[in-house]
Amino acid sequence: MIAELVSSALGLALYLNTLSADFCYDDSRAIKTNQDLLPETPWTHIFYNDFWGTLLTHSGSHKSYRPLCTLSFRLNHAVGGLNPWSYHLVNVLLHAAVTGVFTSFSKILLGDGYWTFMAGLMFASHPIHTEAVAGVVGRADVGASLFFLLSLLCYMKHCSTRGSSARTWGWFLGTGLCAGCSMLWKEQGVTVLAVSAVYDVFVFHRLKMKQILPTIYRRKNLSLFLSISLLTFWGTSLLGARLYWMGNKPPSFSNSDNPAADSDSLLARTLTFFYLPTKNLWLLLCPDTLSFDWSMDAVPLLKTICDWRNLHTVAFYIGLLLLAYYGLKSPSVERECNGKFVTNGKQNANGHSCHSDVEYRNSEIKPSFASKVENGIKNNASQRTQLPSTENIVVLSLSLLIIPFVPATNLFFYVGFVIAERVLYIPSMGFCLLITVGARALYVKVQKRFLKSLIFYATATLIVFYGLKTAIRNGDWQNEEMLYRSGIKVNPAKAWGNLGNVLKSQSKISEAESAYRNALYYRSNMADMLYNLGLLLQENSRFAEALHYYKLAIGSRPTLASAYLNTGIILMNQGKTEEARRTFLKCSEIPDENLKDPHAHKSSVTSCLYNLGKLYHEQGHYEDALSVYKEAIQKMPRQFAPQSLYNMMGEAYMRLSKLPEAEHWYMESLRSKTDHIPAHLTYGKLLALTGRKSEAEKFFLKAIELDPTKGNCYMHYGQFLLEEARLIEAAEMAKKAAELDSTEFDVVFSAAHMLRQASLNEAAEKYYDLAARLRPNYPAALMNLGAILHLNGRLQKAEANYLRALQLKPDDVITQSNLRKLWNIMEKQGLKTSKT
């Protein structure tokens, strides 16, 4: 029990500093934007959607069905919202629990003593676990591991009680249930059933390859045959149900996720897929270089036989075959058992018995027992099951290392990654056992005390180094900036791109731009990075450059709806309405099939339709606008915030004088977001129009209360006051609006109008002048400035503005009329005019 507690404590202590870490990398999509975590989403949706919140049968689904993990996220969200601390705490506690259970499992194989302790400490401290524990989405691997071990322990108990107790089938039931739970945490959890079969055949029954079939077909071993058959049936059923539930279709991935799978060369695919397990084993053995992402070109393809990395592949598979041969070969006369040697079947004083080859062949296939010897005194009351030999543990360790990793090898289907460190969480159990039992075997083999001490301390030193590396790597997972900087040397394109997003969120604009350009230097066709750079440029008013990168992004990925959306917005603001209209229409027609994130795509399509509706609205095509808004509502995903869309629906109905319909949509807008300021203002205007003046004033005042710094709110309230002939109050609101939003043309221009209507012509002149400077090529601004200058007696300045307005809009009748009146006055006063 002490070994379990100490190992768990180490696993807990090493990751305590991750409790203060932020959400990183994949955490955003699995937690922050996952609608399945929200209380308003029915919890049953978890069992129909994938890990990322996409419907499992959708063509773009990742097919990662992990409902128990998602359910744990939802419970976290219910308790602590989006506070990362509680999510990290659960991960760390789960890792500590897995470490404790693994140490108990190791004790069954290695017995009491420091080698079990070594195995537990090695697992607790291994750096390959950092991504699974420090990254919140890694909880899927940690939770699957817990139920994986519980299932295996239940099966071991089933084996030891088989034929002697009716409870044995209760333990088997526990095996099946825990295996199912493990699979519902993460897909590879189902492989525990295959590992259990290996344990039963090669460890519990100690069979060698030549003995398997003859032994199983003996009548007295029908219980073994039944157990293996039931394991096979249950595993097949779980896999069949899993395949059916995801729509009987494998997931589809982009070529950057797994470049080898997308390669046209059979040789390159074969060589690379054979090499990748070698690279994964090296990460387990020497985790000096770790990364948050190994996609794209992080592991270059092996394209020829001459690639020197093929030597690593050959060495790896030769070593694997030698280990398998060592574990499965027929036993020799002299065998090592439990750390001691026995000859001709004689047991030593280690406290556990061991069969010789002759005794094994003549014995019935059942667990053997031996009395315990303590300090030379035989204690018959304390009997225990014989410990497996080194060969048995090697076979089980290899099965733990290899079988859970098989789904990630691209052997049966292509996967969406090149290397994923968190996938090695379960296989690392086999690795830790293999290293420990190998060190123990060497320790027993050598005779000199110096060499024994050297082996022991070398193993302990390895654990210390692993612990130090884990502590250092945890520092990288403290925040996204550190994490992405640490990954630049492994995957520069992905790391620089993600770092650009982080720097942009920190308002480090020039650094973010450099990061995006660095990412594109390494991989120029990354649609997401082209789009992100375009967005950065757009937000900094570099519209021509932004359009260039949006077009490149669309060329790289024609289904990138967000690029169409922002292209259309820029074109609309530049007055290129026809181009904008075509862009929005094209975006709205892009289907969401085979898209990685259909929810984000649908949001972008809805926004495109919303902006297309606004474009029609501004052109006075209110019926067309309503038609587009209705289509947007039909395509709108659950997570889309609809308040602006509903408000514009109300505006369109208002312009068509359909006041009841307008009121309905204004109320819908306020229902969806009670503090939506534009809906307060537009609904206030409708109430004023329908004679409900006191109610209208309340909505205007509420809008100001919601955001006292927004000049637009004061401007609308001032217009209401003006219509109520409360001129002094209206003038005050106009001035306040223009002061707060002095760079917003619409606010300044409207404020000037209100001041003019309130006969405050000097103040009106000031703001008309400001409006004209904000939009120097806008005819209406120049004409109104000319008019107020005309009224205020500044005739020559008025003439100059009238003439400029007519240059921009020569056929404007009002400006022409005002100019003629002005010239008449100027001629009467003897002033020189431009016509003379």
Secondary structure, 3 states (H helix, E strand, C coil): CHHHHHHHHHHHHHCHHHHHCCCCCCHHHHHHCCHHHCCCCCHHHHHCECCCCCECCCCCCCCCCCHHHHHHHHHHHHHHCCCHHHHHHHHHHHHHHHHHHHHHHHHHHHCCCHHHHHHHHHHHHCHHHHHHHHCHHHHHHHHHHHHHHHHHHHHHHHHHHCCCCCCHHHHHHHHHHHHHHHHHHCHHHHHHHHHHHHHHHHHHCCCCHHHHHHHHCCHHHHHHHHHHHHHHHHHHHHHHHHHHHCCCCCCCCCCCCCHHHHCCCHHHHHHHHHHHHHHHHHHHHCCCCCCCCCCCCCCCCCCCCCCCHHHHHHHHHHHHHHHHHHHHCCCCCEEEECCEEEECCCCCCCCCCCCCHHHHHHCCCCCCEEEEEECCEEEEEEEEECCCCHHHHHHHHHHHHHHHHHHHCCCCCCCCCCCCHHHHCCHHHHHHHHHHHHHHHHHHHCCCHHHHHHHHHHHHHHHHHHHHHHHHHHHHCCCHHHHHHHCCCCCHHHHHHHHHHHHHHCCCHHHHHHHHHHHHHHCCCCHHHHHHHHHHHHHCCCHHHHHHHHHHHHHHCCCCHHHHHHHHHHHHHCCCHHHHHHHHHHHHCCCCCCCCCHHHHHHHHHHHHHHHHHHHHHCCCHHHHHHHHHHHHHHCCCCCCCHHHHHHHHHHHHHCCCHHHHHHHHHHHHHHCCCCHHHHHHHHHHHHHCCCHHHHHHHHHHHHHHCCCCHHHHHHHHHHHHHCCCHHHHHHHHHHHHHHCCCCHHHHHHHHHHHHHCCCHHHHHHHHHHHHHHCCCCHHHHHHHHHHHHHCCCHHHHHHHHHHHHHHCCCCHHHHHHHHHHHHHHHHCCCCCCCC
